[in-house]
Amino acid sequence: MIKVAILASGSGTNAENIINNFNSGDEIRVVILMSNRQDAYALKRADKLNIPTWVFNREDLYASSNVLDKLNEFSADIIILAGFLWLIPPEIIKSYPGRILNIHPALLPSYGGKGMYGSRVHQAVIENGEKKSGITIHIVNEEYDAGDIVFQAECPVLEGDTPESLASRIHELEYEYYPEVIRDYAAGL
């Protein structure tokens, strides 16, 4: 069985979708959801689904081995970022080479990098007159949104779109494809 640790900073809709997709089977199981925000709704979603949670701070992630120790405690095989906004430190990347995936709400390499997340991405896509947007699932490396691309899916940017209306179509792609790509990727480990 592949054991998954999810890192999330926000509402947790992708995390909940991933948990619901995997935790009824025997091949892949989410074993912990970890967050850098005490008030992240992702923690409540995980609690409702009986997934252990743990909250950490910057010192835990960047100045100690606490996060890596927690991943090891739960024997995580793969780390999934689901709306997690901090850069993953080199020690964790080295401990999980090619085993950390992130989803980004645009077609990388465009509209990625530090500070490009959520509605900021959608606003930039609309302001630049793009005709399409989408999602990118990529391997995490030591730079924001710069790891090897594993999968992309597109959707149109419609005339009159707002960041919210575009986000709605992007979320549909995330919910449909992220669990599927995780399953396929994990099978190849």
Order of alpha helices (4+ residues) and beta strands (2+ residues): beta-alpha-beta-alpha-beta-alpha-beta-alpha-beta-alpha-beta-beta-alpha
